[in-house]
Amino acid sequence: MTVGIEYYVLLSLALFCIGLFGVLTRRNALMFLMSVELMLNAANINLIAFAFYHGNLTGQVFALFTMALAAAEVAVGLGIILVLYRNFRDVDVTVPSEMRW
């Protein structure tokens, strides 16, 4: 018994929509980063599912690169969040609009 590709695409769509909703509605920077990670994981599911469907490894290789990109994004994002918290005592993403040089 195999799982059809449409179920992987629906799972990916659901994860991407949840991540997009989080990016558009959350003000907390940590929730923002987690939402972006959900969107990247949705892309990974699509890449791996279509690679399996077509019988090649190209999608899996791209998924590995996407995971490396996600790790770098988290490292930079957490650094930005720490600086934001140090300067403003809050991780609200609307506060830095008040920053001055």
Secondary structure, DSSP 8 states (H G I E B T S, - for coil): ----HHHHHHHHHHHHHHHHHHHHH--BHHHHHHHHHHHHHHHHHHHHHHHHHHT-SHHHHHHHHHHHHHHHHHHHHHHHHHHHHHHHS--BTTGGGG---
